[in-house]
Amino acid sequence: MPEYLAPAVFVEETSFRAKSIEGVGTSTAAFVGMTARGPVSLSPTDPSPPLLTSFTDFERYYGGVDDLAIGDGQARNYVALAARAFFNNGGGRLYVSRILGTGAKAAKPADLDTDKKMKLGARTPGGALIAGSSSNYQVVISESDLPTTIRLALKQPMGTLVQIGNALSVVGVDDIPVSDDPCSIVTFGITIHDPTGPVYETGGLGAHPKHPRYIGAVLGANPPVVSDGLTNPIILTIDPSLKPKDIATGLMRGKDAGTGLRTIELAGGLDGTDGPSEGDYQTAFDTLLANENISIVAAPGSSSFANAANINQVLIGHAEKRRAYRIAVLDTPAQLSIEQVQTLKGKIDSTYAALYFPWITIGNPAAATDPLQPSEINVPPSGAVCGIYARTDVQRGVWKAPANETVTGAIGLERDVRFGEQEILNPLGINCIRPLPNRGIRVWGARTLSSDPEWKYVNVRRYFLYLEASIDRGTQWAVFEPNGEALWANVRTTVTDFLYNEWVSGALLGTKPEEAYFVRCDRTTMTQADLDNGRLVCLVGVAALKPAEFVIFRIGQKTADARG
């Protein structure tokens, strides 16, 4: 309470409303797996991966859909294909935590100068090869000589390189006499190509550390603009002892006499000799824990590795972590029989995971640039399914089952699941994707992998995660408040108002609020021991909507004179 010590009129602001709870987002997904390039999640202390809002964003940070180089062969870039399917199916927000295969290598650094004090290397490991070449990256360096006069050149930023005759001087560093003599402002440009084409381009770079766009900083390990470190796949290291003239000479050493450009090939990169370990997946998932926006997680392509069962457990364990508020979308391995799928499910039981079968067939986007690629390929369904989750959340709500939804981009299935086969798989919690006559290819299941009938359906699990996260984040104000009737009434009103809005929106069962939910926070929910130990206990019950999984019409004959 404020103190009133002198006579006066005091005007104060106060609130007569209870605190409000805002529903959290539920449509943001996160994928973990191998990509062609991009930032790697090496520890939980690393910065969170960048937010992607389109497949163009994915390509800018992580490369395209070209195959990965694992061992002596090629492997599908399933994470890239899953990201593409996610956005095609209605997803709008995605995080990707990149991991490396066992034995992954970065392209070998190249020396730019004769003294080996300037080196150009790959920022992260990766082994995709440029078509018709053994290189992972091609770096093209250009030099710009802008004619001007010394008087105008001196108005350039400190650190600008100026060529006067055959001599190089630095504005603000060297003593340059003022005159109207002709000279040139020297800057450098960089263009980087990977197997998908040009991926990074920048210009106006200077050769002195005081230049605002010093090439050693812009292309360094920690560039001033954070996005440069995420999109630029190469690193330039320069020995501090080098002078600007030496840097300029080293950058353009051996340039093509006709074009005036210098091209450096970086080769020797490898995505790995084998797939990632479950420990790699664990570390990558741990980097995502601090990101509260994520509500759907998947590991596209992990089912193609020999340790797929272990990776599934890592994925489920991540979703089950306390206050994670996430659900895991699992894939089956390719080419499984019905019996093998049953065996796989027999080893998994979780209310926080859903399994989808079979793989879907899509047109191969890599075939457009590589004639040796097949025109159609089979991919795990998790990318498309996560997109369908997001699409359903936006169009209807998280309480709507993400099923009976078309799979955009699917032109077929690895195998057709017949009705009789789904009668075996569905009770086990295996969600089938099926081609339906005149209705396209659809997700035809909405169950979790839980043996507990209370958490049988995906939408029920996800809706409770939504409620729990919303109430958790919307009632943080109550911590350390005086634990008495006033606080209890405020908490009751806050949660009740939130649930009333849920009921009005059609998310809860019941013809009136009393049938849809209840909120209790009083002496009936707390003992004196609770109060003495600083605990406030609020009991909330909601009537969740279950999907109409089995629609039954009972039809019988009636006689013409029958009544009623």
N, C-alpha and C positions, 0 to 999 in steps of 0.2 A: 504494500500500500504506500502511496506517496505521503510525504510529510507535509502538513499544513502548519506553518510557523508564523505567518503574518496574515492579517486580514486582507482578503482580496476575493475576486471571483475566479474560480478555477474551472476550466473546460477540459474534459478528458474524453478520450475515445474508448469505447467499450464494445464488446460483441455480445449479442443476445442469441447467437446461433451456435449450434453444436458444430464441432469439427466435421469436415466432409472427407469421404474416401473416394478417390478416383481409381477406376479400374485400370489395372496394368495392361500393357500390351501382351499379346499372346502369339503374334505371327512372325516374330523374328527367329530365324534359324541359324545354326552354326554347324559347319562341316569340318571334319578333321581328316586329313589324308595327304597324299603326295600330289604335288603340282609341278609344272615345268620350271617355274622360278618363283621368286617372291620372298617376302620376309618369313623367317623360320622361327617357330616358337620353341625356344631352348630351355626356358625356365619360367616358373610362375611370376617372376619379377619382370619379365619382358613386357613392353607395352602391348595393349590389346590389339589384335589385328584390325585393319581398317574396315569400316562399314561399307558394304557393297549394296548398291541399289539397282544394279542392272548387270547383265552379262558383260557389257562393255567395261564396267568397273573391274570385273574379275579379270578380263584379258589384260587390262592396264597393269594390274598388280601381280597377277599370277600366271600370265601367259595364256595360250590358246588350248585347243583340244588335241594337239598333236600327241602322238604316243610318247611314253616315257622310255628311257634307256635303262633297263634293269638287267645287270649281268651281260650276257652276250646277245640278248634278244630285246624285243620291244614289248611294252605292256600298255594297255589302255589307260588313258588319262581319265579315270572314272570320276575324280572330284570335279574336273572341268566339265565333263558331260553332265554330272549331277547338278552343278550350278546352273548350267544352261537349262536343264529341265525344270529346276526350281523356279526360275524367273518366267519360263514359258507357261508354267501352270499357275501363275498368279502370285508367286512370292514377291515380296517387295524389299525385304531387308535380310541380309545374309552376312555372316562372319565366317571366314575361312582360316583355320589354324593349320599352317603347313608343317608337315613333318618330312623327314628324309628317310630314304631307304638305307638299309644296312650297307656300309661301305661307300656311301655317296661321296663324290669328289667335286670340287670346283675346277673350272677350267684353269689351266696353268697360266700364271702371270707372264706378261710380255714386257721386256725392257724397252723403254722408249728412247733412252740416250745411251751413248757409248760407255759412260761411267756407271751405268746401272743404278742411277740414283732416282730414276723415275720409272715406276712400274704401273702397268695397267692390268687389273685382274677382275675376276668375277666376284660379285658381292656375296653370292650364296652358291652352294653346290647345285648342279643341274646338268643333264646330259643330252637334251634334245639337240639334234643336229640340223643345221641349215641345209636345205635341199641342194644336192650336188656338191656338197662340201663336207669336210670333216670337222668343221668349226661349230662351236656352240654360239659364238657371238662374232659379229663383225662391227668394228668401231671405226667410223670415218671421221677424221679430224680435218677441219677446214680453217684457213686463215683469211681474215678480212683486213684489207689495207684501205682505210677510208681516207682519201685525200683531203687535206685541210691546210691551214696555216698554223704556224707556231703560236701566234697570238690566240687563235681559237682553241688550239689543242690544250693550252694551259687552263682553259675553263672546264676541262674534263675532270671527272672524279679523281681523287688521290689514288695513285697506284696504276693509272692508265699508262700503257706502253706506247711510246711515240717513236717513230722511226724518222730520223733526220739524216738524209743521205744514206750512208751505210751504218750509221750508229743508232743504237737503241737507248732511249732515255725514259725515265719514269717521272710522271707528273707528281709534284709534291715531294719527291725524294731527291732527284738529281737537280743540279743547277742548270736550268735551261734559259738561255737569254731570250728576252722578249723581242720578237721581230715579226715581219710579215712574210718570212721565207716559207716555201712549201714543205710539208711533211705529211706523214700518214699516221693515223690512229690504228694500232694493231690489236685486234681481238681474235678470239678463236671460237669455233663452233664444233659441237659434237653430235653425231647421229649414230645410234646404236640399233643394230638389226639382230633379231633372233629368228628361229624358224618360222614365226608368223609374219615377219616383215619388220618395218621400223617400229620400235617400241619406246624410244626415248630420244628427244632432240632438245638441245639447248644451245644458245649462242650468246654473244657479247661477253665472253669470258676473258679475264685478264690474267697476266702472268706474274703479278706481284701480290703478296699477301695483303697489302693495304687496299687493293682494288675491291669494290663492293661485290663483284662477282668473280672473285679469285677462283681460278680453275681447280686449285688444290682443295678449296673448301666446298665448292658446288658439287664436285665429283668425289669428295672425300668420304670417310667412314661415317661422319656425322654432319651432313650438310645443313646449312642454316634453315632451309625449307624442308620440313619433315617429309612431305610427300615425295621429294626428290630421292630420299633414302629408300622409299617404298617402291617407286616406279623405275628408278635407274638401276639396271642390273650389274653395273660395273663400278669399280673403285679405282681412283687414281691416287697413288701415294708419291709424294715428292719430298726428297731430302731437304731439310731446312737450310742446308748450306748452299743450295743452288741459287744462283742469281737469276733475275728475270730474263736476261739475255740467254742464259743456259737453258731455262725452261722453254722459251720460245723456240730456240734452235732444236731442242730435243723433241718437242711436240711434232715438228714438221720434218724431222730427219727422214730422208728416203721418200719424200712425197713424189707422187706421179708428176712427171714433167709436163704432161699434156693437160691434165685436169687440175693440177695444183692441190690435190687431195692426198691424204695419207690414210691407208686402210690397214688396220691391225686385226689379225685373226686370233681369237682366243679359243683354244681347243683343249681336249682332255677331260672335260666334265663328264660326270657319270651320276645318274639318279640313284644308283645303288647296285650292289651285287645281289641283293635280296630285298624282300619287303621289310617294312618297319617292324620293330618289336612292340609288344604290348606296353612296355615301359615308355616307348616313344609316344604312343597314343595317350598314356596316362599323363605324361608331362604336358602334352598339347591340350588335353581337356582341362588340366589344372590351370592353364593360362586363361581359360574362359570363365573360371568361377567368379571372378570379380565383376564380370559384365552382367548386370541384372536385367538387361533387355532381352536376353536369350531365353526362349522357352521351348525350343525344339532342337534336338541334337541328333546327328547322324555321322556315320563314318563310311561314306560311299566308297566301294571298292575293297574294303577290308575283308569282305566275305570271299575274295579271290585268293587270299593268302592262306598258307598252311596253318597259321595260328589264329584263324578267324574266330574260333570258339572263345579263346582267351580275350580277344579284342572286344567281342560282344559283352563279356563280363565287365571289362573296363568301361564300356559305354553305359551299361546299366548302372554300374556303381556310381558313375558320375551323375546320372539322372536322379539317383536315390539319395544323394548327399543332402544333408539337412539344410533346409532353406534354399535349395537350388531351384525348386519350382519348375522342373523340366521333364519332358518325356523323350525317350529314346526311340528312334525309328530304325529298326534292324532289317537287314537284307538276308535272304538265304543265299548260300553259294549257288553257282550256276549248275544247270543240268541235273538237278536233284529229282529223284523219283518221289512219289507220294510217301512211300515207306521211309525214305531218308529224311524227308521233311518232318515226319512224325518223330523220328529219333532225335532230330535236332531240337524240336520243341520240348521233348521229354527232359532235356537238360537245363531248361530255362523256366523260371517262374518269377515274374515281377509285375507289379501293378504300374510300374513306370516305363514300360516298354511295349512296343507293338511290332509284330513281324509280318512282312509282306512277301508274297510268292505268286507267280514266278517272276523272272527277269522280263523286261519289256524289250521289244525290238524297235529301233529307231533308224531313220536315215543317217548314215555316217557323215557328219559335217566335215571330217578330214578328207573325205573322198573328193571334195571339190578342188583341192590343191595337190593331191597325191593320187595318180591313177592306179597305183598298186594297192590302194586301200579298198576293202569291200564296200559296196554301196549301202549295205545294211549291217548293223551290229546289235548285239544284245547287251543291255546295261542293267545294273541293279535299279530297282524301282524307288529307292529311298529319296533320291533327289526330286522326282516328280511328286511323290507322296507328301514330302515336306511342303512343296508348293501348294498342293491341294489343301493341306492343313491351313496354310496361310490364307488361301483364297476363300475357304469356308468361313474362317474367322471374320474376315472383312465383310463378306457378302451376307452372312447370316448371324454368326456369333460362335464363340468357342463352345457353347452348349450344344451346337448342332453336330451330329456325327459326321466326320469327314469321309463319307462313303456314298455310294451311288453317284459318284462324280467321275466325269470323263478324264482320261489321262491324255492331256494335250501333247502331241509329238509322237505318240505311240502309233506305229503302223502294224504292229503284230505283237505276239508274245512268244517267248522261248518255247512254251508248250501251252496247250489249251487245257484248262482245268474244267473237267466235266461236272455237272451238277452232283452226281453221285460221289465224286471225289471230294467236292466241297462239303458234302454232308459228313465226311470223315474229318476234314481239316478244321472246319469252322468251330465245332465244339471245343477243339483244343486251343483256340485262340490264334489260329493261323489265318490271316486275312488274305483272301485270294483276289487276284486281278483277273477279270474275265472279259472275253468278247461277247457281247450280248446282241442278239439279232436286231438290226436296225437301230441300235442305241450306242454303237461304238464300244471302245474298250474302257471299262470302268473299274474303279476300286469297289469290290463287292464284299466288304467285311469291315467291321468297326470294333474289333475286340482287342483287349490288352492280352498280355501273356500270363495273366494272373489266374491262379486256381481259386481265388476268393471271389465268389459270385457278386459280392458287394461292389467290386471294382472290375467288373467284367468288361465294361465298355470304355473305349478311348475317350469319348466326349465327356463322360462322367469324371474320369480321372483328370482330364485337362481342365474341366470346369472347376473342380475343387482346387486344383493348383492355382487357377486364376483367383478364386475367392481367397485362398490362404495368402497368396502374395499381395493381393490388394489390401486386405485387412492388416497384414503385417506392416506394409510400407505406409499405410494410411493412418496408423495409430501410434506411430513412434513418439508423437507428442506426449503420450500418456506416461512415458517412462520418467520416474522420479517425481511425479505429481503426488500430492497428499492422497493417500489411499483410503478414501472415505466415500460416503454416500454421494457427494457432489461429483466425484470422479466417476463412480460407477454409473450414475445417471447419464453423464456425458458420453461415456463409452457405449452404453446401451443405445442412446439416441443416434450416435454416429454410425454404428453398425446397422441399426434398424433402417435408417434412411438409405444406406447403401443397398441393403437387401430389398427394400421396397422398390427401388429403381430397377433392380434385377427382375423382380416379379412383373413389374409393368412392361418391361421389354420382352417378356415371354420366356425368360430363361428358367423359371421355376414352375413346378406343378402346383395347382391349387386354384380354386375359384375366388379366394379371398386371401389377404396376406396371412391371416392366422393359420391357414392350411399350408402355406408355402414355406414359412420359416418361423423360428422363434429365437429370441436373444435374451439370455439371462445373465445378469451380473449383479449379484447382491449377496446377502448372508447365506442364501441357499447354495451358492457355488463356492463359497470360501469359508474355511474354518478360521478360528483364532490363530492356529499355527501358521496358516497361509499369510495372515496379516502380519504376524510377528516376524515372518521371514521375507516380507516385502513382496508377496505375490498377489497379483490381481488375476482372478480366474473368471473368464467370460465364456459361457456355454452358448454355442451357436448351432442351430440345426436347420438344414434346408432340405426341401423335397426336390431332388434333382430329376430332370427329364431323362428318361431312358429312350433309346431309339426304337422305333417300331420295326424290329428286325424281322419279325414274322407277321406278315399281313394276311389275315385269315378271313375269308368270306364263306359263311355256311349257307348253302343253297339247297332247297328242297322243293318238292312238288306240292302244289296246292290244287284242290278241286275248284271248279268254277263257282260252286255255291258256298265255299268255305268262308267263314267270317272271322275277323280278328287275326 
